[in-house]
Amino acid sequence: MPQNRPFPRICVALGLPDVATLLDHARREAEAGETFLEFRLDYLERPSEGPGAILSFQKEFPGCIVLATCRRHQNRGKFNGSIEEQLDLLEGAVAAGAQAVDIEIETAEAAAERLSQFHRRAKVVVSYHNYESTPPMDTVLSRVTRVPADAYKVVTTARKPSDNLRVLAAARALPRHCLVVLAMGEMGFPTRVLSPVYGGVYTYAAPMCSEGTAAGQVSARHLRRIFHVEKLRKATKIYGVIADPIRHSISPAVHNRAFQSRRADAVYLPFLVSPPQLRDFFSTAERLPLAGFSVTIPHKQKVLRYLDAVDPLARRIGAVNTVWRKAGKWRGANTDVAGVTGPLSRHLSLRNASVLVAGNGGAARGAAFALGDAGAKVTLVGRNGDRVRSLAKVCGADALPREQLHTRHFDAVVHATPLGMFPHVNGCFFEGEIPADVVFDLVYNPAETELLRRAREQGKAVIPGLDMFIEQAVRQFEIWTGQTAPRAAMLKAAQEALEHKC
């Protein structure tokens, strides 16, 4: 491979147990248009067969770049041989047509003289991995760059939101070097999208319909179709959603489709933020910088303490689901209100309607205040009686002990707890008969929750959580951009995301 040939922006990492499966996945990726593939020889049950697989693949797809890797088990790889045997395999891979090799820093430091032999025939990527944390990046960069190489890869593990920022900043720290910087794990996912924007040479992706070789990898198709990773630039505005858990969220698929439909230069990312890390996240958000973000479980109430200005209704509710930055200040609003009243009012007149709200968190607060303002007679129920009574007092609703549910019947019930949410899809707040004619479940993933399934069986009218989700997402988009939201495109994206297609 000519030394000046650039790496493509996405490298698909292929770690499969046998040559047949490896080649099958490699062909599938190449036929889908991927041109940069990593062959993990150490994943093969017989690593010695790796060079032959590369030779076969390169004959069939000569336009693809193959990066050969054979990481030793001492460095969290799967290869049990010595350093000499490792380098022998990589030399065989280069002879078979691999245009680049990834050699971990531990091997590179121990065999510097032999490493120099690769430079004449292939690009050398010297890599550093930390599977426990994100250490001081300047120390790591200083270590890896002592070894001559064509590119340097630094991969850490994100333990808090600010680790993402430190990893991304590393790409800017050494502009003279070709750097690949990533943070592993679900919390580190934003770096997989933003790394190339910050100066990283490329990012890694998992193969289609298969697990990747590191925590947090998603398919190249996902990176392109959802995040448009190859079109992002330094001027791109960054939005996102904060939650814990975050894996289930379809918000990135929906808002990115909305941005793309309106040709907005923006990207929307998932940010895993645990409750103790909210302050750390805001520090990260200011420096990244984020233009705005959605807020969901469990942060809707605690986020208020970090905001400079809050919409009066959101302040009264005591919960925020939409944040944006304007004139250097963080501002908050609650679009869940429209998400509840809009869909429900299409099934019954809210004035004087009796509505049971199940829950006592941020979503329940929003629903209770919204329905009360619309003239409904609101009753609250939940697993924590003290919190239910406290919320009922604040929003002017009645509190109903859970054990007395069977004694009452309502025009509608709004379910606002996480029960039934992916991945715990069998959960259901109600046992036996659901005490209402209309059942509105705010949980949207899965599309058909256990609650809605039972409601249909009992002949109730049902409102899926997707109706609420789209309504509030539309309002969020319009707050952030000042444009009319592409509602139809957003609904289609949500439906596609919930299908969980490979």
C-alpha positions, 0 to 999 in steps of 0.5 A: 500500500502506498505510504500516502494512501489515507485511511478511510474514516471507518474501520470494521473490526472482524473478530471471528473464530474461523476463516470461513466465518471471517471471510463471509463477514468480510465479503458482506462488508465489502459488498456493502461498500466498506473499504477498510477492514481489520482482520483480528488473527488472534480471534481465529482458533487457528491464527496461522490460517489468518494470512491465507484468509487475507490473501483470499480476500484481497484477490476478491476485493483488491480495492479494500484496505486490510489492517491485520491485528494479532493481539497477545492475551497478555494485552487482552487479546486472544493470541497465546504465542510469543512476541516472535510468533506474533510478529511472524504472523503479522509478517505473513499477513503483510506478505498476503496483502495486508496493507497495515498492521496494528501492533500493541505498544507492549510488543512495539517496545519489546521488539523495536528493531524488528518492528522497523522491518514492517515500515518498508512494506506496510503502515504500522499502527502502534496501539495502547489499550486501557480496559479499566479507565482513562489515565492522563492522556499526555503520559500515554501519548508521550509513551506511544509516540516514542516508537516510530509509526505511521499512526498511533491508536489510544483506546481507553475506557470511559468511567465518567462523561468527562473521560470522553472530552479528555480522549477527544482532546488528545487528537488535537494535542498532537496535530503532527501525528496520525492519531486514532482515539476512542473510549470503550464502553457505552459511556464512551460511545460519543467518541466513536462518532466525534473522534474523526471530527476532533482530528482522529484518523478513523473510528472503529465499527462492528460488522453487520449482524455480529458483535464487535471486538470492543465494548460500545462498537456499533455497525458501520451502517449504523454510524453512517445512517444514524449519525452521518459520521463521514459528513460531520465537521468541526462546525457541526452542532452537537445535541444529545440525550442523557439517561441511565440506562441509555441503550434503549433510547430511540432518540438518536435515530429520531432526532438525527433523522429530523436534522437530516430532513431539514438539512441541519448541520447537527448530530444527536448523541446518546450520553450515559450519565449516572445520577452521581455524574450529573455535575461532571456531565454539565462540565463536559457539555460546556466544553464540548460544547453541546447546543442542547440535550434531552433529559430522561430517567433518572435526571428530569428533576435533579437537572434543575439545579444545574440550569440558569433559567427554567420555563415557568411551567417546568419550574412548577412541575419540578421536572425538565426534559429539554435543555438548550444553551443560549447566550451562555446560559443553560435553559430548560423546559418540559415538552412532556406536557404536550406529549401527554395532553395531545394524544390523550385529548384525541380519545376523550375530553380532558375537562372533568375526565377522571385520570389515574396517573401511575408513578411519582417520578419526573414523567408522572409529575409532568403528566399530573400537572398537565392533566390538572391544568387541562381540567381533568380530575387527577388521581395518583398511585405508585409503589412509594406511598409517601412520594405519591402523597407528596406529589399529590399535595403539590399538584392538587391531585388525589392519592390512592393507595395501590392496594385500593386500585380494585375499588376505583374506575377511571376514564383513563390511566396514564402509566408513567413508571419504567415497568415494562421498559426494555430490556425488562419487557415483562413488567406491568404495574397493574395486576388483573383488571386495568381500572380505566377505559383508555390506557396510555403507556408512556413507555415506548420501547417496546412499542407493544408493552405488556400493559398495552397487550393486556389492555387490548385483551381487556377491550380497552382503548390504548395509546402507545408511548410512541405517540407521546414520544413523537409529540414531545420530540417535535417540540424539542426539535422546534425549541432547538432549531426554530424550524418546523419539525418533520413529524412524519420523518421522525415517526418513521425513524422511531418505528424503524428503530423499534423494529430492532432490525439487524 
